[in-house]
Amino acid sequence: MPEIIFDTNVLSNFSLAGRLDLLRELYPTSACCTLAVRGRILKLEIEAEMIRIKRPNPF
């Protein structure tokens, strides 16, 4: 059983910031999430990418 189970709120915040890599680095084998949460995060990442494509960063 994993030591840490992430919910959608935590993962979506890291995902929208583009920093899921931090969680992977800090908790490589001791954390997990449900398949439903993974699906939601994937959907959020796709939506965020679509927004970035439509509105390029002005900087």
LINKAJO-V598011 format. One record per residue. N is the residue number from 1. SS is DSSP state (H for helix, E for strand, L for the rest). D_FIRST is the distance of its C-alpha to the first C-alpha in Angstrom with 1 decimal. Layout:
# LINKAJO-V598011
n = {N/N}
ss = {SS/SS}
d_first = {D_FIRST/D_FIRST}
This chain:
# LINKAJO-V598011
n = {1/2/3/4/5/6/7/8/9/10/11/12/13/14/15/16/17/18/19/20/21/22/23/24/25/26/27/28/29/30/31/32/33/34/35/36/37/38/39/40/41/42/43/44/45/46/47/48/49/50/51/52/53/54/55/56/57/58/59}
ss = {L/L/L/E/E/L/L/H/H/H/H/H/H/H/H/H/L/L/L/H/H/H/H/H/H/H/L/L/L/L/E/E/L/L/H/H/H/H/H/H/H/H/H/H/H/H/H/H/H/H/H/H/H/H/L/L/L/L/L}
d_first = {0.0/3.8/6.6/8.9/9.6/13.2/15.8/19.0/21.1/19.5/19.1/22.6/24.2/23.0/23.9/27.3/28.0/27.2/24.6/21.2/21.8/21.2/17.6/17.1/18.9/17.2/13.5/13.8/10.4/8.4/8.9/9.2/11.5/12.7/15.5/18.0/17.3/17.7/20.9/22.3/21.8/23.5/26.3/26.7/27.0/29.6/31.5/31.6/32.9/35.6/36.7/37.0/39.1/41.4/41.7/41.8/41.3/44.8/44.2}
